[in-house]
Amino acid sequence: MEKIAGYSGLFELLSNQIEEETAISKLKEIQTTLEENHLIPKCSSDYQKYNNKENTNSNNNSSTNPEKLIQTVERNITLLFTDQYDTAFAQINLNDHHQDTIKIESKRFSRLLAKLYYDSTGKVMPSDAINNAVNILQARAEFEGEKYSLSVRVAAYNNPEETEEKNEFEIYYDLVDSKKRCIRISNKKWEIINSPTIPLFVRYNQTEQDTPASSYDSDILDKLIDLTNVKKASDRKLLKVYIITLFIPDIPHAILLLHGDKGAAKSTSEKLIKLLVDPTKPILLTIPKDRGEFIQQAYHNYVIFYDNLKYIPNWFSDEVCKIVTGVGSTKRKLYSDDEDIVYELKRCLGVNGINISLTEPDALDRSILIELDRIGDGNLEEKEIINKLLEIRPQLLGYIFDIIVRAIQIKPSLTIRNLPRMADFALWGEAIARAMNYKENEFLELYKQNIGQQNIEAIEFNSLATAIVRLVESWDNKQDDPIKEKQYDPQTLLNILNLVAAEYGIDTSNHHEWPKDIKWLSRRLKIIRSNLLEGLGIDVIVKRNTTSIVTTTTSNNNNTPELKDDEKESTDSNNKNRNKKNTSFIIIRKITPLSPLTPPPLQPNTNQEQNNHEIGGDILSDEKNNSTNSNLSPPKNGENPSNYSDGGDSGVSGDIFQSNGRANKKDDEVEQKNSNYNNNNSNNGNPNIENIYRKYPNSDIWGCNLCKLTGDKWFMLKHRCRGIAKKITKKVR
């Protein structure tokens, strides 16, 4: 009767109708059914005892749930470890007999635990038990596991058990397929392996890559470049080497800056490169709102390409330089605590836009500029271009891996001095170029030419650098007594630069470029110093007088802008202070003539042809000018520098740069177009063609001498000039 306690009422009813043993047996069945379905009636006198017993059993079961879950999961986990950022990972076997590396803190790992437990027991594991199991596994990985460096898509690793030499360099490329295969590249060969001996890769948004083909056409890489609109021979050679360098891990890669007119297929070109090297979803990205999101994008992608940049946040250029060179960045782990996650990433980055998007000197110094031409008639749609790439992608990968094998063999034998700023990129680029049968140092020469173009772009987009160039142009540069060096105290130089800026309409509102006072002058000059020196041969030196010895004084000639009375008093005061100890002074000198702007091309007339593309180049004079201008002073307000007889690059900005003269018939066509435009617009009081000028040769930026407005050529031709309106108003008065 104790076994059916709580059912005495039912027993009495049943015992009156059936035998006692049969009644007890029936009541046992009822009791078992009710217990299994938790339907014990509350009216029972023993309900409270049963309920307390059930709660105790439930608590005991819940306390063992994480242990049961861990026991189930441990049958599938092969390794618990942390990566280089102390993030816990688990290498786990999945149902399709392959391994996957999953972050333990991720929601994916929690879902996997729930699935494994359900598949094993047929029961659902409570969420609190899953969280407890995750914490235990994470603790084991952090305090008991090994540490391995994980990479995205491409990794460098030397396996001492498989390599003959300790310093042998091997590259691993993740195919991101279900079998976890990757490509191993050494100085002997490349091969497909099923899985590396240790964890090497982590995957986020990566998609599967094609299996490389061992046979291919010798011009297979040219077929890829033909799908883009890169027409200049030097740019094509640079781009081919750049694409292959993307497969070299753990080096700073140059930033790819694609620019060109609307319809130049800039986005398509970036997609082609991205799909070849690091296919992901999405293919191209947009600039995020803050640094944290930017770091997240860099953490999840090996190749990061940003599309159609128009506006760049102030922080973007600095963060780009950090990501490219591998400088560490931090990110708050949770808003509720003060834990930081430190990232030291080296990523491949590129941007595209109509104009050159990154204009900060530091970013340009790390860049490669590639100009794309506008798509003509009869070109393919983007979908067809992408399909053509996918058709040849296996052959492209096979060719690239063969080139890298040869480059690994060549690189140790290279002894090159005076490498540019991105030294590792330049060295690997030269090794790859020689593996592609380029001439010796041909890539380095092309890269240095591109660096020269970067310096000019940095000067054009920096107001202080532009003012320095204009100041140097104003010096008396007679052949019998050329001025090559001048010395200024900071206040005097800042006063003169303010006058130069006002004279030429240079925008000084950007305080990130233009110094507010002398405290910021030397800092701003240091930023642009290398660009001025490498691009135009203008050396700017900031020195401090520590001996209280008299230094040379600033000389002023007729061509230097005249100071006002209060500025003269300030200058005199600073001249007296120059002899004092611990005072600064600035030396500006010309190391080389200011022309040419860029290093000479490998083939004649290359830059000239580029200068005379679609919208027309400079309006060159019939006479060839083979020397720099010897007499040039800043124009007075309202004067057109093209009216000066010694105007250098004739008819444009009055720059002192060398002109190669009329190169071909295209110049005549440009002059005729400009003449027609002038005739068509002269009747409505807007003869802009007479007043606009190119700011520098090979530049897309044009200016107006009357209203000081700047923009591209067609915008300047069509703009409504305020300077003309002022002249008309004065005449009416």
C-alpha positions in Angstrom: 0.0 0.0 0.0 3.0 2.4 0.5 3.7 2.2 -3.2 0.3 3.8 -4.0 0.2 6.3 -1.2 -2.1 9.1 -2.0 -4.5 7.0 -3.9 -6.4 5.4 -0.9 -9.7 6.8 -2.1 -9.4 5.3 -5.5 -8.2 2.0 -3.9 -11.4 1.7 -1.8 -13.6 2.3 -4.8 -11.7 -0.3 -6.9 -11.4 -2.9 -4.2 -15.2 -3.0 -3.8 -15.5 -4.0 -7.5 -12.4 -6.0 -8.3 -9.8 -8.0 -6.4 -7.3 -6.2 -4.2 -4.2 -7.3 -6.2 -5.8 -6.2 -9.4 -6.7 -2.8 -7.9 -3.2 -2.2 -6.7 -1.8 -3.1 -10.2 -4.1 -0.6 -11.9 -3.3 2.2 -9.5 0.4 1.6 -10.1 -0.1 2.1 -13.9 -2.1 5.3 -13.2 0.6 6.6 -10.9 3.4 5.9 -13.4 1.5 7.7 -16.1 0.8 10.8 -14.0 4.4 11.0 -12.8 5.9 10.8 -16.3 3.6 13.6 -17.5 3.9 15.7 -14.3 0.1 15.4 -13.7 0.1 14.5 -10.0 -3.2 15.8 -8.6 -2.9 18.5 -6.1 -5.8 17.1 -4.0 -3.6 14.2 -3.0 -2.5 14.2 0.6 1.0 13.3 -0.5 1.3 15.9 -3.2 3.6 18.2 -1.3 6.0 15.4 -0.6 6.0 14.4 -4.2 6.4 17.9 -5.4 9.4 18.5 -3.1 11.0 15.3 -4.3 10.4 16.3 -8.0 12.0 19.7 -7.5 15.1 18.1 -5.9 15.5 15.7 -8.8 15.1 18.6 -11.3 17.8 20.7 -9.6 20.1 17.7 -9.6 19.5 17.2 -13.3 20.0 20.8 -14.2 23.3 20.9 -12.4 24.6 18.0 -14.4 23.3 19.4 -17.7 26.5 21.4 -18.6 28.6 18.4 -17.7 26.5 16.1 -19.9 26.7 18.7 -22.7 30.5 19.0 -22.4 30.9 15.2 -22.4 28.9 15.1 -25.6 30.8 18.0 -27.3 34.2 16.6 -26.2 33.7 13.6 -28.4 33.7 16.0 -31.4 36.2 18.7 -30.3 39.8 18.0 -31.4 41.5 21.1 -30.1 40.8 24.1 -27.8 43.2 27.0 -28.3 43.5 30.8 -28.4 44.6 33.0 -31.3 47.1 35.9 -31.3 44.5 38.2 -29.8 43.7 35.8 -26.9 40.3 34.9 -28.4 39.2 31.3 -27.6 38.6 28.9 -30.5 37.6 25.3 -30.9 38.5 23.0 -33.7 35.6 20.6 -34.1 34.5 17.7 -36.3 31.3 18.2 -38.1 28.9 15.6 -39.5 30.3 15.6 -43.0 33.7 14.4 -41.7 35.5 17.7 -41.9 36.9 20.1 -39.3 35.9 23.7 -38.7 37.5 26.3 -36.5 34.8 28.3 -34.6 35.0 31.1 -32.1 33.8 29.8 -28.8 32.0 33.0 -27.8 30.1 33.1 -31.1 26.4 32.3 -31.4 27.2 29.8 -34.1 29.2 27.7 -31.5 26.3 27.9 -29.1 23.9 26.6 -31.8 26.3 23.9 -32.6 26.4 22.7 -29.0 22.6 22.6 -28.9 22.5 20.6 -32.1 25.2 18.1 -31.0 23.3 17.4 -27.7 20.0 17.0 -29.4 21.5 14.6 -32.0 23.0 12.6 -29.2 20.2 12.4 -26.7 17.1 13.6 -28.5 16.5 16.2 -25.8 16.7 20.0 -25.8 19.4 21.5 -23.7 18.3 24.6 -21.7 20.0 27.9 -22.7 21.5 28.5 -19.3 23.2 25.1 -19.5 24.6 26.0 -22.9 26.0 29.2 -21.5 27.7 27.4 -18.6 29.2 24.9 -21.0 30.5 27.7 -23.2 32.1 29.4 -20.2 33.8 26.2 -19.2 35.2 25.4 -22.7 36.3 29.0 -23.1 38.2 28.8 -19.8 39.9 25.6 -20.8 41.0 27.2 -24.1 42.4 30.3 -22.4 44.2 28.6 -19.5 45.0 25.2 -20.8 45.1 25.5 -24.6 47.9 26.3 -27.0 48.2 29.7 -28.8 48.1 29.8 -32.7 48.1 32.7 -35.1 45.0 32.7 -37.3 44.8 34.4 -40.7 42.1 35.3 -43.2 42.6 33.7 -46.6 46.4 33.9 -46.8 49.0 32.8 -44.2 52.7 32.3 -43.8 53.9 29.3 -41.8 57.0 27.1 -41.7 56.4 23.6 -40.5 59.6 22.3 -39.0 58.6 18.7 -39.6 58.1 19.2 -43.3 60.6 21.9 -44.3 64.3 21.1 -44.7 65.5 24.6 -43.7 64.5 26.4 -40.6 64.0 29.7 -42.4 62.2 28.3 -45.5 59.3 30.5 -46.4 55.9 28.9 -47.2 52.6 30.5 -48.1 49.2 28.9 -47.5 46.2 30.0 -49.4 42.7 29.0 -48.1 40.3 27.6 -50.8 37.4 27.9 -48.3 35.7 24.7 -49.5 33.9 22.0 -47.5 37.0 19.8 -47.4 39.1 22.6 -45.8 41.7 22.3 -48.6 44.4 24.9 -49.0 47.3 25.7 -51.3 50.8 25.3 -50.0 53.5 27.4 -51.9 57.2 26.9 -51.3 60.4 27.7 -53.2 60.0 24.3 -54.9 56.4 24.0 -56.0 52.8 24.6 -55.1 50.4 21.9 -54.1 46.9 21.3 -52.8 46.7 19.8 -49.3 43.7 18.6 -47.5 44.4 20.4 -44.2 47.4 22.0 -42.5 48.9 20.3 -39.4 47.8 23.2 -37.2 45.0 25.8 -37.3 45.9 28.5 -39.8 42.7 30.1 -41.0 39.5 31.6 -39.6 36.6 32.3 -41.9 33.9 34.9 -41.8 32.4 36.2 -45.1 34.7 34.3 -47.4 33.3 32.3 -50.2 34.7 29.2 -52.0 37.6 29.6 -54.4 38.2 27.7 -57.6 40.8 24.9 -57.7 43.9 26.2 -59.5 44.7 24.8 -62.9 48.3 23.7 -63.7 48.0 24.6 -67.4 47.3 28.0 -68.8 48.0 30.4 -71.6 51.2 32.5 -71.3 49.2 35.8 -71.6 46.5 34.7 -69.1 47.2 37.7 -66.8 46.9 40.1 -69.8 43.5 38.7 -70.4 42.5 39.8 -66.9 43.9 43.3 -67.4 42.1 43.6 -70.8 38.8 43.3 -68.9 39.6 46.6 -67.1 40.0 50.0 -68.7 43.7 50.4 -67.8 45.2 51.6 -71.1 48.6 53.1 -70.1 51.3 50.5 -70.6 53.2 51.5 -67.3 50.0 51.2 -65.3 49.2 47.8 -66.8 52.6 46.5 -65.8 52.3 47.9 -62.3 48.8 46.5 -61.8 49.8 43.0 -62.8 52.6 43.0 -60.3 50.3 44.5 -57.6 47.7 41.8 -58.1 50.3 39.0 -57.5 51.7 40.7 -54.4 48.3 40.4 -52.8 49.0 36.7 -52.4 52.1 37.5 -50.3 51.1 37.6 -46.6 52.5 39.6 -43.6 53.9 42.5 -45.6 52.6 46.1 -46.0 50.8 46.3 -49.3 50.4 49.5 -51.3 47.0 51.1 -51.3 45.3 50.8 -54.7 43.8 54.1 -55.8 41.7 53.7 -59.0 40.4 57.0 -60.5 38.8 58.0 -63.7 35.8 59.6 -65.3 32.3 58.4 -64.9 31.8 55.1 -66.8 35.4 54.0 -66.5 34.4 50.7 -64.8 36.3 51.5 -61.6 34.0 49.4 -59.5 34.1 46.5 -62.0 37.9 46.5 -61.9 37.9 46.3 -58.1 35.4 43.5 -58.2 37.6 41.5 -60.7 40.7 41.8 -58.4 38.6 41.0 -55.3 37.0 37.9 -56.8 40.4 36.7 -57.9 42.2 37.1 -54.6 39.7 37.1 -51.8 36.1 36.4 -52.9 33.6 37.4 -50.2 30.1 38.6 -49.6 29.7 41.5 -50.1 32.4 42.0 -52.7 32.9 45.8 -52.2 32.3 47.7 -49.0 31.3 51.3 -48.1 33.2 53.4 -45.5 31.6 52.8 -42.0 30.6 55.6 -39.7 33.3 55.0 -37.0 36.6 53.4 -36.4 35.2 50.4 -34.6 33.2 49.3 -37.6 36.2 49.9 -39.8 38.3 47.6 -37.6 35.6 45.0 -37.8 35.6 45.1 -41.6 39.3 44.8 -41.7 39.2 41.8 -39.2 36.8 39.9 -41.4 38.3 40.6 -44.8 41.8 40.1 -46.3 41.3 42.4 -49.3 39.2 45.5 -48.5 38.0 47.5 -51.5 35.8 50.6 -51.0 33.6 51.7 -53.8 32.9 55.2 -55.3 34.3 57.4 -52.5 33.0 60.9 -52.4 33.3 61.8 -48.7 36.0 60.5 -46.4 35.9 61.0 -42.6 38.8 62.7 -41.0 39.9 59.6 -39.2 39.9 57.4 -42.3 43.4 58.2 -43.7 45.1 57.5 -40.4 43.3 54.2 -39.9 44.0 53.1 -43.5 47.7 53.7 -42.9 47.6 51.6 -39.7 45.8 48.7 -41.4 48.2 48.6 -44.3 51.3 48.7 -42.2 50.1 46.6 -39.3 50.1 49.2 -36.6 47.9 48.0 -33.7 44.3 49.2 -33.1 42.0 48.7 -30.1 38.3 48.1 -29.8 36.2 48.0 -26.7 35.0 44.5 -26.0 31.8 45.4 -24.2 30.3 48.7 -23.1 29.8 47.3 -19.6 33.5 46.8 -18.9 36.9 48.2 -19.7 38.3 45.2 -21.6 39.9 46.0 -24.9 40.6 43.8 -27.9 43.9 44.7 -29.6 44.2 44.1 -33.3 47.4 44.1 -35.3 46.2 43.6 -38.8 48.0 43.8 -42.2 45.4 44.0 -44.9 45.2 44.8 -48.6 43.2 48.0 -49.2 41.9 49.9 -52.2 39.5 52.7 -53.0 38.0 54.1 -56.2 36.5 57.4 -57.2 36.3 60.0 -60.0 39.1 61.9 -58.3 41.9 60.6 -56.2 40.1 59.9 -52.9 42.9 59.7 -50.4 44.7 63.1 -50.5 46.6 63.0 -47.1 50.3 62.8 -47.7 50.8 59.8 -45.5 48.2 57.8 -47.3 49.4 58.9 -50.8 53.0 57.8 -49.9 51.7 54.3 -49.4 49.6 54.2 -52.6 49.7 53.2 -56.3 47.7 55.5 -58.6 46.0 53.8 -61.5 44.0 55.9 -64.0 41.1 54.2 -65.9 39.7 55.4 -69.2 36.1 55.9 -69.9 34.3 52.9 -71.5 33.8 53.3 -75.2 31.1 51.9 -77.5 30.8 48.1 -77.8 32.0 47.2 -74.3 30.6 44.3 -72.3 28.2 44.6 -69.4 29.5 44.0 -65.9 27.8 40.6 -65.6 29.5 39.4 -68.8 32.9 40.7 -67.6 32.5 38.9 -64.3 31.6 35.7 -66.1 34.7 36.0 -68.3 36.8 36.3 -65.1 35.2 33.2 -63.6 36.0 31.3 -66.8 39.7 32.0 -66.6 40.1 32.2 -62.8 41.5 28.6 -62.3 44.1 29.3 -65.0 44.9 32.7 -63.4 45.4 31.1 -60.0 47.7 28.5 -61.4 49.8 31.1 -63.3 50.0 33.3 -60.2 51.1 30.5 -57.9 53.8 29.5 -60.4 55.1 33.1 -60.5 55.2 33.2 -56.6 57.3 29.9 -56.5 59.9 31.6 -58.8 59.7 34.9 -56.8 60.4 33.0 -53.5 63.5 31.7 -55.2 64.6 35.1 -56.6 64.0 37.3 -53.6 66.9 36.2 -51.3 69.3 37.1 -54.1 68.1 40.6 -54.5 70.4 43.4 -53.2 68.7 46.7 -53.8 69.6 50.0 -52.2 67.5 53.1 -51.7 64.2 51.3 -51.5 61.1 53.5 -51.3 58.9 53.8 -48.3 57.0 50.6 -48.8 60.2 48.6 -48.9 58.8 45.1 -48.5 56.2 45.7 -51.1 58.9 47.1 -53.5 61.2 44.2 -52.9 58.6 41.5 -53.4 57.3 43.5 -56.4 60.7 43.4 -58.0 61.1 39.7 -57.3 57.7 39.0 -58.9 58.5 41.2 -61.8 61.7 39.4 -62.6 59.8 36.1 -62.3 57.4 37.5 -65.0 60.5 38.3 -67.2 60.4 42.1 -66.6 63.8 43.8 -67.2 66.0 44.3 -64.2 64.7 47.1 -61.9 61.9 47.8 -64.4 59.2 47.5 -61.7 61.2 49.7 -59.3 61.5 52.4 -62.0 57.8 52.2 -62.7 56.9 52.3 -59.0 59.2 55.4 -58.5 57.5 57.2 -61.3 54.2 56.4 -59.7 55.5 57.8 -56.4 56.4 61.0 -58.2 52.8 61.3 -59.3 51.7 60.7 -55.7 53.9 63.5 -54.5 52.4 65.9 -57.0 48.9 64.9 -56.0 49.7 65.4 -52.3 51.0 68.9 -53.1 48.0 69.8 -55.2 45.5 68.9 -52.5 47.5 70.5 -49.7 47.0 74.3 -49.3 50.3 74.8 -47.4 52.3 72.9 -49.9 50.8 74.8 -52.8 51.6 78.1 -51.0 55.3 77.0 -50.6 55.5 76.1 -54.3 54.1 79.6 -55.2 56.5 81.3 -52.9 59.5 79.5 -54.4 58.2 80.4 -57.9 58.2 84.1 -56.9 62.0 84.1 -56.2 64.2 85.9 -58.7 65.6 83.0 -60.7 67.9 84.8 -63.1 70.5 82.6 -64.8 73.4 84.9 -63.7 72.4 85.0 -60.0 69.9 82.3 -59.2 68.4 82.2 -55.7 68.5 78.6 -54.4 68.0 79.1 -50.6 66.2 81.5 -48.2 65.9 81.5 -44.5 62.9 82.7 -42.5 61.8 83.0 -38.9 58.5 81.2 -38.4 56.3 84.3 -38.0 57.7 86.0 -41.1 57.2 82.9 -43.2 53.7 82.5 -42.0 52.9 86.1 -42.8 54.4 85.7 -46.3 52.5 82.5 -46.9 49.2 84.2 -45.8 49.9 86.8 -48.5 50.7 84.2 -51.1 47.5 82.4 -50.3 45.5 85.6 -50.6 47.2 86.4 -53.9 46.5 83.1 -55.5 43.1 82.3 -53.8 44.4 79.4 -51.9 41.9 78.1 -49.3 43.3 78.4 -45.8 40.1 77.4 -43.9 41.2 73.8 -43.4 43.1 74.0 -40.1 44.2 70.4 -40.6 46.5 71.7 -43.4 46.9 75.4 -42.8 48.6 76.5 -39.6 46.7 78.9 -37.3 49.9 80.2 -35.8 53.7 79.5 -35.7 53.2 76.7 -33.1 51.6 74.6 -35.9 53.7 75.8 -38.8 56.7 73.5 -38.3 54.3 70.5 -37.7 52.4 71.1 -40.9 55.6 71.6 -42.8 57.0 68.2 -41.6 53.9 66.5 -43.0 54.5 67.8 -46.5 58.3 68.0 -46.5 59.0 64.6 -48.2 56.4 65.4 -50.9 58.0 68.7 -51.7 61.5 67.3 -51.7 60.8 64.1 -53.8 58.2 65.7 -56.1 59.6 69.2 -56.8 63.0 69.3 -55.2 62.0 71.9 -52.6 63.7 71.2 -49.3 62.1 72.6 -46.2 64.3 72.4 -43.0 63.2 73.5 -39.5 66.1 74.2 -37.2 66.5 75.5 -33.7 69.3 78.0 -32.6 70.8 76.4 -29.6 74.1 78.4 -29.5 72.8 82.0 -29.7 75.1 82.6 -32.7 73.8 85.0 -35.3 72.2 83.2 -38.2 71.8 84.4 -41.7 68.9 86.8 -42.2 66.0 86.6 -44.6 66.6 88.5 -47.8 63.6 90.0 -49.6 63.5 90.8 -53.3 61.1 92.6 -55.5 59.2 89.4 -56.4 58.4 88.5 -52.8 54.9 89.7 -51.7 55.2 93.0 -49.8 54.4 92.9 -46.1 52.0 95.4 -44.4 53.3 97.8 -41.7 52.1 95.7 -38.8 53.6 92.6 -40.4 56.9 94.4 -40.9 57.0 95.3 -37.2 56.3 91.6 -36.3 59.1 90.6 -38.7 61.6 93.0 -37.2 60.8 91.8 -33.8 61.3 88.2 -34.9 64.6 89.2 -36.6 65.8 90.5 -33.3 64.8 87.3 -31.5 66.6 85.2 -34.0 69.9 85.6 -32.2 68.3 84.3 -29.0 69.0 80.8 -27.8 66.3 78.1 -28.5 64.6 80.0 -31.3 63.5 78.3 -34.4 64.2 79.3 -38.1 63.1 77.7 -41.3 65.2 77.2 -44.4 63.7 76.7 -47.8 66.0 75.7 -50.7 65.8 74.2 -54.2 67.8 71.0 -54.5 66.9 70.4 -58.2 64.9 72.4 -60.8 61.2 72.2 -60.4 60.7 70.5 -63.7 59.7 68.0 -64.6 56.9 67.3 -62.1 57.1 63.6 -62.5 60.1 61.3 -63.3 60.7 61.0 -67.1 58.7 58.2 -68.7 60.2 55.0 -70.0 58.8 55.9 -73.4 58.7 59.4 -74.9 55.5 61.4 -75.0 53.7 59.1 -72.6 52.9 61.9 -70.1 52.3 64.3 -72.9 49.7 62.0 -74.5 48.0 61.5 -71.1 48.0 65.3 -70.6 46.0 65.7 -73.8 43.3 63.2 -73.3 39.6 63.7 -73.9 38.9 67.0 -72.2 42.1 68.5 -73.6 45.4 69.3 -72.0 47.3 72.5 -71.6 47.2 75.0 -74.4 50.9 74.8 -75.4 52.7 77.4 -77.3 54.3 76.7 -80.7 57.8 77.3 -79.2 59.5 74.6 -77.2 60.7 75.6 -73.8 63.5 73.4 -72.6 64.4 75.3 -69.5 62.7 76.5 -66.4 61.4 80.0 -66.1 63.9 82.5 -64.9 61.7 85.5 -64.1 58.4 84.9 -62.5 56.5 86.8 -59.8 53.0 86.3 -58.5 50.4 88.0 -60.7 48.5 91.0 -59.5 44.9 90.6 -58.7 42.9 90.1 -61.8 45.9 89.4 -64.1 46.1 86.3 -66.1 49.5 84.5 -65.7 49.2 83.4 -69.3 49.8 86.9 -70.3 53.4 86.9 -69.0 56.0 86.5 -71.7 58.0 84.1 -69.4 55.0 82.1 -68.4 56.6 78.6 -68.4 54.0 76.1 -69.4 52.5 78.5 -71.9 49.0 79.8 -71.6 48.0 78.0 -68.4 49.2 78.7 -64.8 52.4 80.5 -65.5 54.2 77.7 -63.7 57.9 77.4 -64.1 57.7 73.8 -65.1 59.2 72.5 -68.3 57.0 72.2 -71.4 57.8 69.7 -74.1 56.0 71.7 -76.8 53.2 70.5 -79.1 53.4 66.7 -79.2 50.9 65.9 -82.0 47.8 67.0 -83.8 45.7 66.5 -80.8 46.9 69.8 -79.4 45.5 71.6 -82.5 42.2 69.9 -81.9 42.2 71.0 -78.3 43.0 74.6 -79.2 40.2 74.6 -81.8 37.7 73.3 -79.3 38.7 75.9 -76.8 38.6 78.6 -79.4 35.1 77.5 -80.5 33.9 77.5 -76.9 35.3 81.0 -76.4 33.6 82.3 -79.5 30.3 80.7 -78.4 30.4 82.2 -74.9 32.0 85.6 -75.6 28.6 87.2 -76.4 27.1 86.4 -73.1 29.9 88.0 -71.0 31.5 84.8 -69.8 34.8 84.2 -71.7 36.1 81.7 -69.2 38.6 80.2 -71.5 40.8 83.3 -71.2 40.9 83.2 -67.4 41.2 79.5 -66.4 44.5 77.6 -66.1 45.7 74.2 -65.1 47.3 74.4 -61.6 50.1 71.9 -62.5 50.9 69.8 -65.5 49.3 66.4 -65.5 46.7 67.7 -63.0 43.0 67.5 -63.2 42.5 70.6 -61.1 42.0 73.9 -62.9 41.7 77.4 -61.4 40.2 80.8 -62.4 42.4 83.9 -62.2 39.5 86.2 -61.6 37.3 84.5 -59.0 39.9 82.0 -57.6 37.5 79.1 -58.0 38.9 75.6 -58.7 37.5 72.5 -60.2 37.9 70.2 -63.2 38.2 71.7 -66.6 34.6 71.4 -67.9 33.3 72.8 -64.6 35.6 75.7 -64.9 34.7 76.4 -68.5 31.0 76.6 -67.6 31.2 78.3 -64.2 29.7 81.8 -63.8 32.8 83.9 -62.9 32.2 86.4 -60.1 35.3 88.2 -61.1 33.8 89.2 -64.4 30.6 90.3 -62.6 32.7 92.5 -60.3 34.4 94.1 -63.3 31.1 94.8 -65.0 29.7 96.3 -61.8 32.7 98.6 -61.5 32.3 99.8 -65.1 28.6 100.6 -64.6 29.5 102.6 -61.5 
